[in-house]
Amino acid sequence: MSILTVGTVAFDTIETPYGKVEYVVGGASLYASWAATFFADNVYMISIIGEDFPAEELEALEKRGAITTGIEKVAGGKSFYWSGKYLDDMISRETLVTDLNVLADFNPVIPEEAKSAEYVLLGNLTPAVQSAVLDQLEGNQKLIVLDTMNFWIDIAREELDSVIARVDLLTINDEEARMLSDERSLMKAAEKIMKMGPKYLIIKKGEHGAMLFHKDEIFYVPAMPIPDVIDPTGAGDTFAGGMLGYIAKQDKVDFETIKTGIVYGSATASYCVEDFSNEKLKSIATDEILDRVAKFKKLVSFEH
């Protein structure tokens, strides 16, 4: 089964209480694709980069099974760049710099061989770009996952609503769920959001885990307790990529499979936060993620 990830491939400068790194690689498609390749082959990446992006980073992804022919490289251009500083709680952060660079003119073109990918992850981009991707797909998709953020809820609500209506699973955080639904209760928020179109909804609660909603069913998974969270950047994209990689490997879309996929995504993301950028993801093997999945099971199991 094949996966299509659409999102940024970028540079980040990140400062946390544990240190600072400058111009490290990042971006939604990069994190999600690294995570997905732990479980699935044929992970197509759609993005745009400048001439400054290191070729060895793309080569490393290709060795893992990612297909980078859908990443447009702009001669003489500069890649998207974000700089941010995390506060002591490692949740709140301050954006210092956002340079769109080549991303400002991103008009995604899906390679012919990727248009039939069964599993699709639309990373956090403008709703117009997400819609343009959906327009190019062949329509045989088994699961389309959408990520978005409060910025698009604020400035592009009509376009965002249109995209949400076309996807199967929406993943947002608790603040965004409340903004999107105008409800304080997450239960009421979930009910209202699913009426907008998605069959499934994941509400992420950061260090407090994630909730999955489908019809009248609810599943909650906690976050794995980690002694030192070094860098939360990319954790949400890693979560989504790991989840989708697991689901694609099973090639089955139902509540139970997505439940387990969330645990696999959470386990993968729990490694991501242990170092800056994607350094930890580069150093682990699938067996280590499976070991942490087993720890998740032990963490929540009890006798009744």
C-alpha positions as CSV (number, residue, x, y, z in Angstrom):
1,M,0.0,0.0,0.0
2,S,1.3,3.5,-0.8
3,I,1.1,6.7,1.3
4,L,1.2,10.3,0.1
5,T,2.3,13.0,2.5
6,V,1.9,16.7,1.5
7,G,3.5,19.4,3.6
8,T,6.6,21.4,4.3
9,V,10.3,20.3,4.0
10,A,12.1,23.1,5.7
11,F,14.7,24.6,8.0
12,D,14.1,25.3,11.7
13,T,15.9,27.2,14.4
14,I,14.7,26.0,17.7
15,E,15.4,27.1,21.3
16,T,14.2,25.1,24.3
17,P,15.3,25.0,28.0
18,Y,17.7,22.2,26.8
19,G,19.6,24.2,24.2
20,K,19.4,25.8,20.8
21,V,20.0,24.5,17.3
22,E,20.1,26.6,14.1
23,Y,19.0,25.7,10.6
24,V,18.2,22.0,11.3
25,V,15.9,20.2,8.9
26,G,12.2,20.0,9.7
27,G,8.7,20.4,8.2
28,A,5.5,18.4,8.3
29,S,6.2,16.2,5.3
30,L,9.7,15.4,6.5
31,Y,8.6,14.3,10.0
32,A,5.5,12.5,8.8
33,S,7.4,10.6,6.1
34,W,10.3,9.5,8.4
35,A,7.6,8.2,10.8
36,A,5.6,6.4,8.1
37,T,8.6,4.6,6.7
38,F,9.0,2.6,10.0
39,F,5.9,0.7,9.0
40,A,5.2,1.2,5.3
41,D,6.9,1.3,1.9
42,N,6.2,3.6,-1.0
43,V,5.8,6.9,0.9
44,Y,5.4,9.6,-1.7
45,M,6.5,13.1,-0.5
46,I,5.0,16.3,-2.0
47,S,6.7,19.6,-1.1
48,I,8.9,22.4,-2.3
49,I,12.4,23.3,-1.3
50,G,15.1,25.7,-2.3
51,E,18.5,25.0,-3.7
52,D,19.8,25.3,-0.1
53,F,18.2,22.1,1.2
54,P,20.8,19.4,1.8
55,A,20.7,16.6,-0.8
56,E,21.9,14.1,1.8
57,E,18.7,14.6,3.9
58,L,16.6,13.5,0.9
59,E,18.9,10.6,0.1
60,A,18.5,9.4,3.7
61,L,14.7,9.5,3.3
62,E,15.0,7.6,0.0
63,K,17.0,4.9,1.6
64,R,14.1,4.4,4.0
65,G,11.6,3.9,1.2
66,A,10.4,7.5,0.7
67,I,9.9,8.7,-2.8
68,T,11.0,12.3,-3.2
69,T,10.3,12.9,-6.9
70,G,7.3,15.0,-5.9
71,I,9.5,17.5,-4.1
72,E,10.0,20.5,-6.3
73,K,13.4,22.1,-6.1
74,V,13.6,25.8,-7.0
75,A,16.9,26.8,-8.5
76,G,18.4,29.7,-6.6
77,G,15.5,29.6,-4.1
78,K,15.5,29.4,-0.3
79,S,13.6,26.8,1.6
80,F,10.8,27.6,4.1
81,Y,12.3,28.7,7.4
82,W,10.8,28.9,10.9
83,S,12.4,30.0,14.1
84,G,10.8,29.5,17.6
85,K,11.5,29.5,21.3
86,Y,9.7,27.1,23.7
87,L,9.0,28.3,27.2
88,D,9.7,26.2,30.4
89,D,6.4,24.3,30.2
90,M,7.6,23.0,26.7
91,I,4.0,23.6,25.4
92,S,3.9,27.3,25.0
93,R,6.2,28.7,22.3
94,E,7.0,32.0,20.6
95,T,7.4,32.2,16.9
96,L,10.4,34.5,16.2
97,V,10.7,34.2,12.4
98,T,8.6,32.8,9.6
99,D,10.1,33.1,6.1
100,L,7.9,31.5,3.5
101,N,10.5,31.8,0.7
102,V,9.7,29.2,-2.0
103,L,6.6,28.1,-0.1
104,A,5.0,31.3,-1.0
105,D,4.6,30.1,-4.6
106,F,3.9,26.4,-3.8
107,N,1.6,24.9,-6.4
108,P,1.7,21.2,-5.8
109,V,1.9,18.8,-8.7
110,I,1.2,15.2,-7.9
111,P,3.2,12.7,-10.0
112,E,1.0,10.3,-11.9
113,E,2.2,7.3,-10.0
114,A,1.2,9.0,-6.7
115,K,-2.3,10.0,-7.6
116,S,-3.6,6.6,-6.7
117,A,-2.0,6.4,-3.3
118,E,-4.5,4.7,-1.0
119,Y,-3.5,6.7,2.1
120,V,-3.1,10.4,2.1
121,L,-1.8,12.9,4.8
122,L,-2.5,16.6,4.1
123,G,-0.1,18.4,6.3
124,N,-0.7,21.9,7.8
125,L,-0.7,24.1,4.7
126,T,-3.2,26.6,3.3
127,P,-6.6,25.1,2.6
128,A,-6.3,26.2,-1.0
129,V,-3.2,24.0,-1.4
130,Q,-4.8,21.1,0.4
131,S,-7.8,21.4,-1.9
132,A,-5.6,21.5,-5.0
133,V,-4.0,18.2,-3.9
134,L,-7.4,16.6,-3.4
135,D,-8.4,17.7,-6.9
136,Q,-5.5,15.8,-8.4
137,L,-6.2,12.5,-6.7
138,E,-7.8,9.6,-8.6
139,G,-10.5,9.1,-6.0
140,N,-9.7,5.6,-4.9
141,Q,-8.3,6.6,-1.6
142,K,-9.1,4.5,1.5
143,L,-8.2,7.2,4.1
144,I,-7.5,10.9,3.7
145,V,-6.1,12.6,6.9
146,L,-6.1,16.4,7.3
147,D,-4.1,18.5,9.7
148,T,-4.7,22.2,10.2
149,M,-4.2,24.9,12.7
150,N,-5.8,27.9,14.4
151,F,-4.3,30.4,11.9
152,W,-6.4,28.9,9.0
153,I,-9.5,28.7,11.2
154,D,-9.1,32.4,11.7
155,I,-8.3,33.7,8.2
156,A,-9.6,31.0,5.8
157,R,-12.6,29.5,7.5
158,E,-14.7,29.0,4.4
159,E,-12.0,27.3,2.4
160,L,-11.0,25.2,5.4
161,D,-14.6,24.0,5.9
162,S,-14.7,23.0,2.3
163,V,-11.6,20.8,2.7
164,I,-12.7,19.3,6.0
165,A,-15.9,18.1,4.2
166,R,-13.8,16.1,1.8
167,V,-11.6,14.1,4.2
168,D,-12.1,11.0,6.3
169,L,-10.1,11.9,9.4
170,L,-9.3,15.4,10.9
171,T,-6.5,15.8,13.4
172,I,-6.4,19.0,15.5
173,N,-5.5,20.0,19.0
174,D,-7.9,20.8,21.8
175,E,-7.7,24.6,21.4
176,E,-8.3,24.3,17.6
177,A,-11.3,21.9,18.2
178,R,-12.9,24.6,20.5
179,M,-12.2,27.3,17.9
180,L,-13.6,25.3,15.0
181,S,-16.8,24.2,16.9
182,D,-17.3,27.2,19.2
183,E,-17.8,24.7,22.0
184,R,-16.0,24.5,25.3
185,S,-16.7,20.9,25.9
186,L,-14.6,18.6,23.7
187,M,-17.4,16.1,23.6
188,K,-19.7,18.7,22.1
189,A,-16.9,20.0,19.9
190,A,-16.3,16.5,18.5
191,E,-20.0,16.0,17.7
192,K,-20.2,19.3,15.9
193,I,-17.0,18.8,13.9
194,M,-17.9,15.3,12.7
195,K,-21.1,16.8,11.3
196,M,-18.8,18.9,9.0
197,G,-17.8,15.7,7.1
198,P,-15.0,13.6,8.7
199,K,-15.9,10.1,9.8
200,Y,-13.1,10.2,12.4
201,L,-11.7,12.9,14.5
202,I,-8.5,13.0,16.6
203,I,-8.1,15.7,19.2
204,K,-4.6,16.0,20.4
205,K,-3.9,17.2,24.0
206,G,-0.1,17.5,23.9
207,E,1.5,15.9,27.0
208,H,-2.0,14.6,28.0
209,G,-2.4,12.3,25.0
210,A,-5.0,12.2,22.3
211,M,-8.7,11.3,21.8
212,L,-10.3,9.5,18.9
213,F,-14.0,10.0,18.0
214,H,-16.1,8.0,15.5
215,K,-19.9,8.0,15.7
216,D,-20.7,7.1,19.3
217,E,-17.3,5.6,20.0
218,I,-14.4,7.3,21.9
219,F,-10.9,6.1,22.5
220,Y,-8.2,7.9,24.6
221,V,-4.5,7.2,24.7
222,P,-2.2,9.0,27.1
223,A,1.2,10.4,26.1
224,M,4.2,8.2,27.0
225,P,5.9,9.7,30.1
226,I,9.3,10.9,29.0
227,P,11.9,12.0,31.5
228,D,13.3,14.8,29.3
229,V,11.3,16.3,26.4
230,I,14.1,18.0,24.5
231,D,12.2,19.4,21.5
232,P,8.4,19.0,20.8
233,T,8.8,20.4,17.2
234,G,7.4,17.9,14.7
235,A,5.8,15.6,17.3
236,G,2.3,16.1,15.8
237,D,3.5,15.3,12.3
238,T,5.5,12.3,13.5
239,F,2.4,11.1,15.3
240,A,0.3,11.4,12.2
241,G,2.9,9.7,10.0
242,G,3.4,6.8,12.4
243,M,-0.3,6.3,12.7
244,L,-0.9,6.4,9.0
245,G,2.1,4.1,8.3
246,Y,0.6,1.5,10.7
247,I,-2.9,1.7,9.1
248,A,-1.5,1.4,5.6
249,K,0.5,-1.6,6.6
250,Q,-2.7,-3.3,7.9
251,D,-4.6,-2.0,4.8
252,K,-7.7,-1.7,6.9
253,V,-9.7,1.3,7.9
254,D,-12.0,1.0,10.9
255,F,-12.2,2.2,14.5
256,E,-10.1,-0.6,16.0
257,T,-7.3,-0.2,13.4
258,I,-7.2,3.5,13.9
259,K,-7.1,3.0,17.7
260,T,-4.0,0.9,17.4
261,G,-2.6,3.3,14.8
262,I,-2.8,6.1,17.3
263,V,-0.8,4.1,19.8
264,Y,1.9,3.4,17.1
265,G,1.9,7.1,16.2
266,S,2.2,8.1,19.9
267,A,5.1,5.7,20.4
268,T,6.9,7.1,17.4
269,A,6.3,10.7,18.5
270,S,7.6,9.9,22.0
271,Y,11.0,9.2,20.4
272,C,10.9,12.3,18.2
273,V,10.8,14.6,21.2
274,E,13.9,13.1,22.8
275,D,16.2,15.1,20.6
276,F,16.3,18.1,18.3
277,S,15.0,17.9,14.8
278,N,14.7,14.4,13.4
279,E,17.9,13.2,15.0
280,K,16.3,10.6,17.3
281,L,14.1,9.2,14.5
282,K,17.3,8.6,12.5
283,S,18.9,6.6,15.3
284,I,16.1,4.2,16.2
285,A,14.7,1.0,14.6
286,T,11.2,-0.2,14.2
287,D,11.7,-2.8,17.0
288,E,12.3,0.0,19.5
289,I,9.0,1.6,18.5
290,L,7.3,-1.8,19.0
291,D,8.9,-2.1,22.4
292,R,7.4,1.3,23.4
293,V,4.0,0.2,22.0
294,A,4.2,-2.7,24.5
295,K,4.9,-0.2,27.2
296,F,1.8,1.8,26.2
297,K,-0.3,-1.4,26.6
298,K,1.2,-2.0,30.0
299,L,0.6,1.7,30.9
300,V,-3.2,1.5,30.4
301,S,-4.1,-2.1,31.1
302,F,-5.9,-3.1,34.3
303,E,-8.0,-5.9,35.7
304,H,-11.7,-5.5,36.2
